[in-house]
């Protein structure tokens, strides 16, 4: 669910982040307390890093895009019309950075996200099988059009509703549904080709 | 209108894999904070500057080309005289008249030189909701826990900015004045001769 804080709000350890509103933090930063921006960074880095990594296909590019998004958001903070919805605003900046980074990199240079810690923690028969499956998924994801990939991630990974997705992306609900539908169909074809499911 | 896709096990399985967390570099927060351009955020109240006194108000002066040339020549003479005076003063005179600029302690580079100015605002960020106080210690402040306290900016986030020289700096956080730990988010740590661990921060020339 997309709240005023954005996507799922947990820090890296899974603990809930303290209850101070985005608008309060934004006001403090605009008042000159730059250090307070660290609250917003801690609040949004984890969920948005996942989105960026899935969009771009590797953690390094995701970190760069996310850092760039945070810096640009800070630079334009005074233009954030609704500070209570800093999260969605930041997300729009990040989505644009991902599109720019994806277009710049092109489609030849595709790598996969490998989170070894997550793999080890995962309940799977064999880590090698799990890793191969994750790589195939990421590869299939990267073969989708950027718009379809973004829509699929927002709908099925971040579990947003279509109205929320429309608010975030500025794209109409019908178009988003079409993108998700085609993304699912394409993923089904690509991954069934691999696993014959 | 396209009908909403029915969720099925196959798509759910894909989505579940994609929901696995992606871990950022441990120093991600510090890198973001270091990259912020603080000059773009006005200080408190800066948006509503009081009107300047009459003497300090900006004015537009209209000067004819001839008068402009004369003014430029006068300025050139003044600057030349000033440069001559400075060049002929002795070193003690210069030191005695220098503004009392006090530099924050600089990094121990091992060669006794301190030719570079410290890089401003190297941020330290630490998360601990239970701490009553946090400070950072390192060679840059003689490992003195009273000199560089972190400020609590939320229930769990503590920050401080410290001018540091370019180079490697070992440091620890001091929690509640008694417990000394390496930065858990540090990208690098090193064992010390005392058997504990120091965090390492690398400050590049300009920005980290």
Interface residues (C-beta under 8 A of the other chain):
Chain A: X11 X12 X17 X18 X19 X20 X25 X28 X29 X30 X31 X32 X33 X34 X35 X36 X37 X38 X39 X41 X42 X45 X46 X49 X50 X52 X53 X54 X59 X62 X63 X66 X67 X70 X71 X74 X75 X77 X78 X113 X115 X117 X118 X122 X133 X134 X137 X138 X141 X153 X155 X156 X157 X162 X174 X177 X178 X180 X181 X184 X187 X188 X191 X197
Chain B: X1 X2 X3 X4 X5 X7 X10 X11 X12 X14 X15 X17 X18 X19 X20 X21 X22 X23 X24 X25 X28 X29 X31 X32 X33 X35 X36 X37 X38 X40 X41 X42 X43 X44 X46 X123 X125 X127 X129 X151 X153 X154 X155 X156 X157 X159 X160 X161
